[in-house]
Amino acid sequence: MKKYFFLFLVIASCASVQNIDSEKAQITTTLDNWHKAAANADYTSYFDAMTENSIFIGTDATENWNKEAFQKFAKPFFDKGKAWNFTALERNIYFSKDGKTAWFDELLNTQMKICRGSGVLTKENGSWKISHYVLSMTIPNDTTDAVIKIKAPIEDALISKLKK
């Protein structure tokens, strides 16, 4: 009896690993296709990959958009036939215990050089959709002081405004 129970555990654990690998592959495809849609200025495919209540947080401190606001911001870029071109250099994907939510971080090759993306996907009707995305520019530690000097006047004003 113990042999059968052990065999069951081994089979169940293998199936679980295969399922996680399959889900990671689906998420990788979703994110890669989302980035390609932007590169190809495919507005419909890009925004169809996002949930209706999704949030996009850009690199500027003022860029915190719901889907509708992000669509309005992005439309002129897509209409010109050139939005942005991000390709993943590295990506890590994690899952909730119930398997309905995934979160990730990725390093991206972009026109801004290396950026970091991170976000949350939820499974809707059998497909993974982007619920939350954060894009950040990376700053090499050795250049932090120089970057702070450049952005300080702009962000000091924004800090004062936000404190009020």
Secondary structure, DSSP 8 states (H G I E B T S, - for coil): -HHHHHHHHHHHHHHHHHHHHHHHHHHHHHHHHHHHHHHTT-HHHHHHTEEEEEEEE-SSTT-EEEHHHHHHHHHHHHHTT-----EEEEEEEEE-TTSSEEEEEEEEEETTEEEEEEEEEEEETTEEEEEEEEEEE---GGGHHHHHHHHHHHHHHHHHHHH-
